[in-house]
Amino acid sequence: MVFIHGHQKHKHGTRAFEGIDYDNVEAIKALKIDFVQKAGYANLRCMSKPGCPAEIQPFRPDEERDPLRPQENAMATAWSELFGNNNVPQVIATPCCAQFAVSRATVLQRSQQEYESFLDWIYNTPLDNFTSGRIFEYLLACYLREGSHILSGYGAMLLGSVRNDINIARPRTEK
């Protein structure tokens, strides 16, 4: 399954090699299905730039917080509510924008009830749509890949060799 934005051309998407030019149609044509099947998950924005910035730091000191990034300020509470634990990582480093490919096997590792609980959270959170949406953009990768993800998209689209995953977060303590 591939999740991308609905528009064909954009400035914040995949440009894994010359010729794609931020074009979703070309990106999907270039997608290595065998890579996605083997890895289970691939972020389609996992490129050398911006890479996987250490953008979300839920425990950043108040004086360093950016008021224009409400998703970071709300992340620790959202993590606890969504995953039922307080094992919130110090850093969540993943590209934004929820554009990824995921295998059927990976999706089926989770129960329908778990996915429905995410929908319930979205419907019932007091957070505004922008903030709750941005939280999901970052946490879906942690959820689907159980946090072992930083550069798991590398190799999905003619980018060369796959780099070793780096474990930065683990949303569930048990399955």
N, C-alpha and C positions, 0 to 999 in steps of 0.2 A: 504494500500500500504506500502511496506517495501522498504526502500532505504538503501543498504549496499554496501560495496566494493565488487568487482568482484571475489576476491580470497576467498577460503574457510577458510584457516587458516591464522591468523595474530596475531601480538603482541599488537595491540592497539584497540581491539574491545571489545565486550561484554563478560564478565565473571561474570554473575550474581549469579551463584551457581556452586558448584563442578560438573564436568561432561561436561560443555560446553567447557572448555579449549580453549577459543578464536576460536571457530569453528562457522562459520556463519550458517551452516546447523542446528546444534544443537540449536543455538540461536533462529532461526526462529521456530523450533519445540516447543521451550519453551515459545514462545511469547503468552501472554494472549490477544487474539483478543478482548475479551469483555472489557478489560482495555483500549485498544486503541480506541475502538468505543466510550466508555464513555468519556475518556479524550480528544479524538480528535487528540492527538499528544503524542508520547513518544520517547524520545531520547534513543536509544539503548546502549549508552555509559554512561548512568547516573548511576554510581556506587559510592560506598563510596570512592574509589581511582580511578581516581583523583578527583572524585566528580565534582562539578561545579566551577572550580577555577575562581577567579576574574582576568582572564588573559588579557582581552581586556579592557584597560582604555584609551579611545580616547584622554583624556586631561591630560595624565600623563606628568609631567614636562619634558622638553627636556633633561635635564641632567640625567634623569632616564630611558629614552627610550632605547630600545634594537634594534640596527640596524638589527638584524637577525629576527625581527618580523615586517616586513613591513605592515602586515595587521592591526596592531594597529595604526600605523602612518597614514594610509589611511582611517581608519574607519569613522571618522567624515564626511569627504567629500563624501564617498560612501553612508553613511546613508542618507545624504541630497539629493543626486542624486537619490537614489532608492526609498525613502519614501516621498520625496517632502516636507520635513520639517526639521527644525533645532533642534528638540527635542531629540538630541543625548544624550543617557544616559551616566553617568559618568563611569559606569562599565557594561560590557556585560559578564555575567558569565554563561557559558554553556560549556559542553564538545565539543571538536572539532570533526572533521572527518565526519560530515554529514551522520551519520548512524542512521536512525530513522524510526518509523512507523507512519503513518498518516491515519486518516479515510477519506473515500470518502466525507463525509459531511463537514469535515474541508477544504479539497481541494476546494470543490464547493462553499465555502463561498466567495471565491475570483473570480474575473472575468478572463476570458481568456486573456483579454487585460492587466491585471496586470502581469500575468505570462510572456506574450510576452514582456512587458516592461523590465522585468528582463533579458530576453534573449538579447534584444537590448543593455542593459547596458553591459552585458558580451562581446558581439561582438564589442562594440565601446569604451570601457574604454581604456585609455592609460596605465592602470596597466598591469603588466605581469600576465601570467596565474596563477602562484603560489599565488600571492597576491590576485587577484580577486577571485580565488577559495577558499582561506582561509576566505575571507570576507563572502562569501556565506555560508561556513560551520557554521559560527557563527550567521549570520543574518536570515537564514531559520527558526531557532527556534523562533526568535523574531517575524518573519512574520507570521508563521503558528499558533503560540500560542499567538500572540499579546503581547509578552513580559512577560506573567505571567508564567514563566517557570522554574526557577532554578532547581528544582528537580522533574519535571513532568514525568520523565521516571521511577522513583521509583515505583515499583509495577508492572511494565510491564512484568517482567520475574522472578517470584518467589522470589522477594526481600523483601517480607513482606509488611507492611502497606505503603500506599501512604502518603507522607509528604505534608504539606500545601504548595501550590505554593507561591512564593514571587514575587511580581511585581517589576521588575527592569527596564523595558523599555516598551515603547508603540510606535511602529513605525508609526501608523497612528493616526491622531487626529479625523478623521471621517471615516466612511465606505463608 
